[in-house]
């Protein structure tokens, strides 16, 4: 990961515009935006330009922030434009384009502009945080819906959104670009060239280490994430079913908010068919999630190309040994440790069985992951954001 700047203690108080469609939970992108605000609250004069009014109570309760209404000036979109929410399609890009068009009328009044919703063309005063480039097409398989098959209509929709936003791709590289993972940084270079100069600042992850000794934790796996097809939960169940042929004592706890109902029913059926070693925990409280991580020794992720992977990072900080697919941004979580990355289901089974059978491997992996957890802490993220804001402002001067 690239080096990140440190904030200067004598930095001036700046006028900062934060452009973010929503901060409401759930969602990793919204969480990052909330923690950007937390990092800057009190130090600068902040204005937040969002699609809808921000309900700080739910933001704080879900993400652990302590934001107050007096920390910023809040500018939601006019109610007449929010009537778009009644359209029976998501039109996410159109809504963000309208938001960006409004923001462009405001940027001249601010020292620094921050966008936590992927790439923008607000100019060199901008710090943009990229979760997945919005204009990298075709979209990832996980994003595809039935209407993406209408290629002609989709091209017209994309053109309309760019016109609404007055978007000029050549200006994207003028901003200071930050990505959530090395993999996404590569996608930005693929789309905008080396001039994008992306740097990696992982999202902040909040999780205390387990209070239990390793010997007191259960031989169980947690798999955390929205119950949705892109999370590949069938794969996780299949891998651990094969591991159980050698290690029949292991259990699996699938934990997450409910996604499409058809997929929830499918996972429920697969869990019943697998047997009483698979436990489903839907829509759990934060305290219950923490408890499950702390009680179990291991974690596994199934999504092949996760943009970053806050869930496996939470498990890592909770003291779990984490296994992830060898692709996407989640590779940054376990780094070069080959024993924790798998390119196929067969490789996953072999590596998990090997680690579960070796107390020595478990000890070395736990020490490695404990040290690596420092990369994903809230404190490191806040220092990085403050330093980047100072850097953007200094660059302007």
N, C-alpha and C positions, 0 to 999 in steps of 0.2 A: 504494500500500500504506500501511496505517496505521502511525503511529509506534509504536515499541516501547520499553518502559522499559529503563533501564540498571540493572544491579545495584548496590546500595550496598556499598561496600567494608567498612563496619562492620556488615553484616547479621548477625543472630544465627544460631547453629546451630539448625536446625529439625528436627523429626521429620516426615519426608515419607513418605507412602504412595503408591507408584506402582502403579496397577492396569492390567495389560496381559495379555491372554490369552496372547500368545506374543511372544518376541523373536527366534525362530529364523528364519534366512534361508530363501528369499528373501522379499521383500515390502517395499514402501516404508513401510507403517505400522509394521512391526516395526523397520525401520531408524531411524525417527524416535524410537521409544521407547528404542532403544539409545542414541541420541545425547542424549536427555533425561537418561538415567542418567549418561552420560559428563559432561554439563555440571554435574551436581550432585554427582558422586562426590567424597568428601573434604570437601566444604563442609557437608554435612548428614547426619543419621542417616536412612538410607533403608531402607525395607522394600518389597519387591516382591511383590505378590500376582498370581500368574500361573496359567494353567490347568495347565501341566505344568512339571516342573523345567527350569531354564534351563541350556543347554550353552554356557557362555561361550566356550569355545574356538572353536566354529563361528561364534558371533556376532562375535567379534573378527576372525576370519580373513576373514569375508565383508564386514563393514561398515567395518572399519578402526578400530574402537574398541579401547580398552585396559582394559576392565573387569576387575576382580578379584573373587573371591568375597567377600573381606572388605569390598568397597565397599558391601554391602547385606546385609540379612537377607532370605532367600528363602523365600517361602511358596507352594508349589504347592498345587493343589487335592488333596483326599484321593484316594487311588488308586481307591476304590470309585466315585467320581463320574466319574473318567477312563475308566471302562468305556464311557461314552457314545461314545468314539472307535471302538468296534466297530459302531456303528449304520451301516447302508449309505447314509446321507444325511449331508451336512455338519453340519446342525443348529448352525451357527455362532452364531446368535442365542441359542439355548437355552443353549449352553455359556457364552457371555458373560453371559447373565442369571444363571446360577448363580454365576459369578464375582463379579458385581456384588452379588448378595445376600450373599455372604460378606463382601465389602469393606464393606458397610454396617454390619456388626457391628464393624468395626475403626476406622471413620473418627473416632470420638470420641477415640481415643488419639493423634491426630496433629494437627500444626499446619497442614499443607497436604496436600491429596490431589490427585494428578495422574492423569488417565486419558488414555492415548494412543490409545484405541479408541472414538472418536466420543463422542456425547453421553451424559451421565449425569444423575442427579438426587441427587448426593451433597451438595448444598448449597453455600453461598457460600464455603466453604473450598477449593473445587475449581478446579483449572485443567484444562480439557478441550481436547484437540487433536482437531479434526474433519478427517477425510480425506474422508468422504462421510456425511451424516447417516443413521444406521442406520434411522431411522423415517420417512424420506422415501420414500413409496410412490405408485405402483409403482416397483420397483427399476429402475435403468438397464438398458438393453437388454443390456449386457455381462454383467450379473449373472444374467440370466434363465436358468433351467433348466426341464426338462420339468415338474417338480413345481409351478412357479409358475402353471401353468394350472389347478390345482385350487384355485379361488378360495375356496370354502367351507372346505376343510381348511386353507388358508393363513391365512385370517382367524382360525380357531381356534388355529392355531399361534402367531400373533402375540400373541393375547390371553393364551395360556398363558405365553409368554415374559415379557410385561409383569407378569403375576401373580407369576411366579417371582422376577423382579428387584425386585418391589414398586416398579415404575417409575411416577412421576408426572410427566407432561410439563410441568406448570406450574412445576416446580422446576428445569428445565433452564436457564432464564434466570438463576438465582441464581449460577451458576458464571461464572468468567472464561473466555470462549470464544475459542479461537484456531483459525484454519483454515489450510489449506495453500495456498489461492489465493483470489483475489477472487471467482472463480466459485463456489466452495464457500461462501464467506461469504454470497453472495447466496442460496444454497440454504438456509442456516440461517435467514436472515431470512424467506424464503418459508414455512418450516415453523413457526418459533417467534416470528416477529414481530421488530420493531425492538428489543424489549427484550433480545434475545440479544446485541446489541452485539459482533458478531464482529470480531476483528482478524486480520490476515494475518501469519503468520510462516512463510515458505517452509521446506521441509525442507532440512537441510544437504546440500550436495553436495561430494563429494571428487573433485577432478580437477586435476592440474597442467597448466599450459599446455604446448602442444606445444613440444618443443625444436627442432623443424625450422623453418626459414624458410618463409614462405608459398610461395615459388617451388619449394621442395624437396618440398612435399606433393603428393600425387596428386590428379588431378581425379576424385575418388571421393566417394560419399555413404555415410555409415553410417546405418543404421536400427536402433535398439536397443530391445529389449523382449521380453517373453515371446512365444513363437510361439503366439499364440492369436487367435481370430477378432476380438476387440474391437480388436486392434491394426491391423486393416485393411491387412494387408501386400499384398493384391491391388491395393489402391489405389496404394500406393507404387510397386510394380513397373510398373503401368500408366502412372502419371505420368512416371516416368523413361524408360520406353520411348518415350514421345512426345518427351521432351526430347532423346533420342538422335537423333531425326530431324534436329535442328539441331546437336547437340553429340555426335557419335558416340564421342568419346573417354571419356565418363564411365563409371564403374563403380558398382555398388551392392553394399554389404556388409550383409547382414541378420544381426544378432547377437542371440542371446538363448537363454534356457533353453527346453526343449521343453515345449509345452503339450499339448492334446489330440492324440492320435496322428493322428486323421483330418485335422486341420488341418495338422500338420507334413507329412503326405504331400501335401496339396494345395499347400503352399508349395514343396515340393521339385519337384512337377510343373510349377508355374508358372515356377520358376527354370530348369528344363531347357528349357521351351518358349521362354523369353525369349532364351536364348543364354548364351554364356560371359562375359557382362559382369555377371551376377548371381552373387554368392558367398554361400554359407550358412555361418555359423559358430555351431554349436550348443554350448551349455554350456561356453563358453570360460572360461579363468581370468581373474582380474582384470587381470593384467599383459598378457594378450593383448588384452583389451578396450581398455585404455589405449593399447596400441600401435596398434590399428586407428583409434581416434579421432585420435591424433597424426599418423598417416600420411595421412589424408584431409582434404580442405579443407571438405567440406560434410556436413550432417546433415539428415535429413528424418524427420518423424513423421507417422503416418497416422491415428491414433485421433481421431475427431471431437470427443469430449468427454472428454478425459483429465482426471482430477481435479487433477493438477499436472503431472507429467512429469519425473521425475528424469533419465530417459535424455537428452532434449534439453537439459536443464540441464547434464548432464555434458559433452555435446558442446560447448556454449557455453563452459564453463570450459576445455575443451581447445583452444579457439581456432578452432572450426569456425563457419562461417556456417550458421545453423539455420533451416529452413523448417518451419512448423507450421500445422495447420488453424486457422481463425479461430473458435475456440470452445473452451469448457472452460477449465481452469486453466492450460493451457500458454501461453495468451495472455500471462500474467504474465511468462513467460520472455523473450519478445522484446519485450514492452511495446508502445509505440505505433508501432513500425517496420512500416509497412504493406507494405514490400517483402518481408517475411518471413512474412506471414500470407496464407492463401488460403482462400476460401470455397467453391471448387469445383476440380475437377481441371483444368479449362481455365485457371482463374486461376493455379493452381500452375505449370502448364507455362509460361505467359507470363512469370511473375515469375522463375522459375528461369532461363529462357533469357536474360532481360534482365540478371540479375546475373552470370551466367557470361560474358556478352559484354562486361562493363564492368569494367575494372580499377579505375576510379575508384569505382564502387559497392562493389566488394569491399573497398577500403581504408576507405571511410567506414563500412560495415557492421561490419567487424572492429573498428574503434575504438569504435563504439557498443556492441557486444556485450562487448568487453573491460571497459568501464566498468560495464556492467550486471551482469557476473558477481559484483560485490561483494555483490549482494543475496542470493546463494545460498551463501555460504561457511559453513563450519562455525563459524568464529569469531563471525560475526554471529548465528548461531542460538544458540550457547551463551550469549552476552551477553543475548539476548532472553529465553531460558528462565530464567536466573538472576534477571533483573529482574522477570519475571512472578511467580516464586515469592515474591520479596520483597513484591511488590504485593499478592498474594493474602493473605499473612500480615498485612500492615499493614491491609488492609481488614477482616480479622477483628477486629483490635484496635479 
